[in-house]
């Protein structure tokens, strides 16, 4: 299936626990906004939006364990 070029996925860069979600579906975000807060090895890691747009999906919940490359949030550019 072809990927929509007007959608960007924000992915986990490491294995971590999801602490908080900072956005909701339908919310507008700007590049640099924190969308998820992860925890790994007792460090808090904010995950930032690389592009501005509208959140179309939040694929994780607090308490989830994510793997490197897992989609956290999708944004319509």
C-alpha positions as CSV (number, residue, x, y, z in Angstrom):
1,X,0.0,0.0,0.0
2,X,1.4,3.4,-0.9
3,X,2.3,5.8,1.8
4,X,0.5,9.2,1.9
5,X,3.2,11.8,1.2
6,X,1.3,14.4,3.3
7,X,1.6,12.3,6.5
8,X,4.6,12.0,8.7
9,X,5.1,9.4,11.4
10,X,7.0,10.2,14.6
11,X,8.8,7.1,15.7
12,X,10.6,5.9,18.8
13,X,14.4,6.1,18.5
14,X,15.0,3.6,21.3
15,X,13.4,1.0,23.5
16,X,11.6,3.0,26.2
17,X,8.5,3.3,28.4
18,X,5.8,5.8,27.4
19,X,5.4,8.2,30.3
20,X,3.0,10.9,28.9
21,X,1.3,11.8,25.7
22,X,1.4,15.6,25.0
23,X,-1.0,15.7,22.1
24,X,-4.5,14.6,21.1
25,X,-6.0,13.7,17.7
26,X,-7.0,16.9,15.8
27,X,-4.5,19.1,17.7
28,X,-2.2,21.3,15.7
29,X,1.5,21.0,16.4
30,X,4.6,23.0,15.3
31,X,8.0,21.6,14.5
32,X,9.8,21.2,17.8
33,X,6.7,20.6,19.9
34,X,7.0,17.8,22.4
35,X,4.4,15.1,21.5
36,X,5.4,12.2,23.8
37,X,7.6,11.8,26.9
38,X,9.6,8.5,27.0
39,X,11.6,7.1,29.9
40,X,14.6,4.8,29.4
41,X,17.3,3.9,32.0
42,X,15.8,6.5,34.4
43,X,16.2,9.3,31.9
44,X,13.2,11.3,30.5
45,X,13.4,11.8,26.7
46,X,11.0,14.2,25.0
47,X,10.0,13.2,21.5
48,X,9.7,16.2,19.3
49,X,7.6,16.8,16.1
50,X,9.9,17.3,13.1
51,X,7.2,19.0,11.1
52,X,4.2,21.1,11.8
53,X,0.7,19.8,11.1
54,X,-2.4,18.2,12.6
55,X,-2.2,15.0,14.7
56,X,-4.2,12.2,12.9
57,X,-3.3,9.3,15.2
58,X,-1.8,8.6,18.6
59,X,-0.6,5.0,18.5
60,X,0.6,4.6,22.1
61,X,-0.6,5.1,25.7
62,X,1.1,5.9,29.0
63,X,2.7,2.7,30.3
64,X,3.3,1.1,26.9
65,X,6.8,-0.2,26.1
66,X,7.9,0.8,22.6
67,X,10.7,-0.6,20.5
68,X,13.0,1.4,18.2
69,X,11.1,2.3,15.1
70,X,7.6,2.0,16.6
71,X,5.2,4.7,15.4
72,X,4.2,6.9,18.3
73,X,2.1,9.7,16.6
74,X,1.1,10.4,13.0
75,X,0.8,14.0,11.7
76,X,-1.0,15.3,8.5
77,X,1.4,17.9,7.1
